[in-house]
Amino acid sequence: MSKKEKNRVGVVYSTNPDFQYEMDQGEQSETLVPSKQVLRIHLDRKQRKGKEVTLILGFVGQSQDCEALGKTLKQKCGVGGAVKDNEIILQGDHRTKVLAFLLSADYKLTKISGG
């Protein structure tokens, strides 16, 4: 199978010569404006050997925009981290710093969730 055919959705094989495959789009085409983003800030220790990480979930948009926001948050908090599947991971407990920065950056629907 060639690389261009790996993004097919739902059908493995068809005997119909006129069949058109649906292709997987991958990621969203447009990023929501910051005032409409509904972001949630979590503190997580699961599957990290007891180490705390701050998770920012709910980003809707292109991965480049999410990576840019993640880079800015890492710089503001002075920590390491990663961006995977539109989920921003920061090392350590930085919920209050992240909330303050996101609210000042016009992400008005941002909340801290969890205990």
Backbone hydrogen bonds, N-H to C=O, Kabsch-Sander energy under -0.5 kcal/mol:
donor,donor_aa,acceptor,acceptor_aa,energy
5,E,2,S,-1.1
6,K,3,K,-1.2
8,R,5,E,-0.9
9,V,22,E,-2.0
19,F,16,N,-1.4
21,Y,19,F,-0.5
24,D,7,N,-3.3
27,E,25,Q,-1.6
32,L,60,V,-1.5
36,K,33,V,-1.9
37,Q,33,V,-0.6
37,Q,34,P,-0.8
39,L,37,Q,-0.8
40,R,57,L,-2.3
41,I,111,K,-2.3
42,H,40,R,-0.5
42,H,55,L,-2.9
44,D,53,V,-2.8
48,R,45,R,-1.4
50,G,45,R,-0.9
51,K,48,R,-1.8
53,V,44,D,-2.1
54,T,90,L,-3.0
55,L,42,H,-2.7
55,L,53,V,-0.6
56,I,88,I,-2.4
57,L,40,R,-2.8
57,L,55,L,-0.6
59,F,86,N,-0.7
61,G,59,F,-0.6
66,C,62,Q,-1.6
67,E,63,S,-2.5
68,A,64,Q,-2.0
69,L,65,D,-2.1
70,G,66,C,-2.5
71,K,67,E,-2.4
72,T,68,A,-2.1
73,L,69,L,-2.5
74,K,70,G,-2.4
75,Q,71,K,-2.0
76,K,72,T,-2.5
77,C,73,L,-2.2
78,G,74,K,-1.4
79,V,74,K,-1.6
82,A,89,I,-2.2
84,K,87,E,-2.4
87,E,84,K,-1.0
88,I,56,I,-2.1
89,I,82,A,-3.3
90,L,54,T,-2.6
91,Q,80,G,-2.4
92,G,52,E,-2.5
94,H,92,G,-0.9
98,V,94,H,-2.5
99,L,95,R,-2.5
100,A,96,T,-2.3
101,F,97,K,-2.4
102,L,98,V,-2.8
103,L,99,L,-2.4
104,S,100,A,-1.8
105,A,101,F,-1.5
106,D,103,L,-1.1
107,Y,102,L,-2.7
108,K,106,D,-1.4
109,L,37,Q,-0.6
110,T,107,Y,-1.0
111,K,39,L,-1.8
113,S,41,I,-2.5
113,S,111,K,-0.5
